[in-house]
Amino acid sequence: MPDSRSRRRSPQKVFERVSWLDVHIERTGFAQGDLESAIPELKKQACLSGANAIIEIQERSTGFRFENRAYHVTATGIKFKD
C-alpha cells in the first residue's frame, strides 16, 4: 500500500484523468473501515472505468463516537498515454 508521501505525488508518465472513484463504508463497533479495506473496491471501480492507476486518494470520516460512522475514500482513476 502506498505511504502518505507516495499518495501525494503525481506519476512521472503522461496520463489523463478518466474517472472519479468513491467508496463508502459504514463503521460500527464491530466493523472498522479503513484504507486497506477500501483499496480493493477502488481498484475494481478503476478497472471498470478503463483506468490503469489510482491517484489523489483522500479519506474522510463522519459521525459520532458511539454511533455508526461513515468512512469515505475518494480517488481519481487515470489512464497512461502511450
Order of alpha helices (4+ residues) and beta strands (2+ residues): alpha-beta-alpha-beta-beta
